[in-house]
C-alpha cells in the first residue's frame, strides 16, 4: 500500500493508546508510531526500508482490526 492508503486505512478507526506489535515490541504511543512510520515511508526511496515499514504497519492494522 502507499502512504496515502495507509493513512486512509488508519483514519476513522479506533486507535488504542498503546499496542504490543510483536513479542518484546511495545508501542507506548500508537499515534506517534504511525506518524513516524508514515513519514519514513514518504521520505525514503529504499525498497528494503519501505518493505519493513509496510510490514510493521500491516501488522499494527491487523492487530487493531482484530481487537
N, C-alpha and C positions, 0 to 999 in steps of 0.2 A: 504494500500500500504506500501511497505517497504521504508526505507530512500532512497535507490538507485532508486526506481521507482519514488519517488517524485523529486529527482534530475533530472531524465530524463524528467519528465513532465514539469518542470520549465526551462529546458535547451532549448535554441533556440527560446523562445517566447519573445515578447516584455514585459519587466517588467517596470511598471511605477516607478518613484522615490518614491512616497508615495501612500498610499491606506487607505481607510476607510473600515476596516474589518467588524465592527459591529457598530450600533449607539453608539457613545461615545468612540469608539475604533479606534483611528487614528494611523497608522503606518507611521512615517516620513521617514524611510529609509527601503524600502522593502527588499533590498538585505541583510542587516544586520539581519532583522527579519527572513528571510528564512535560513540564515546560523545558527542563534541561535536555531531555531526550529528543524532543521535537526540534529544539534549537540545534542540537548536534546533527540531526538528520538533515535539516535545511542547509547547514553550513558546510557539510562535507561532500566530497565527490568520491570518496573511497567506498567501493562496493563492500569491502570487508567490514568497515565500520557501520555502514547502513544496514547490513545484514544483522549485525549484533544488536543494534538499536531496535530494528524491527522485531527480532526475537523477544527482547525484553518487553516491548510494547504489546506484542501479540499475547504474551503470557499474562501481563497485567490485565489486559482487556478480557481475556478468557476467565481469569480468576474473579474479576468484578462481576461479570455476567453470570457466573455460577453461584454467586452469593445469594 
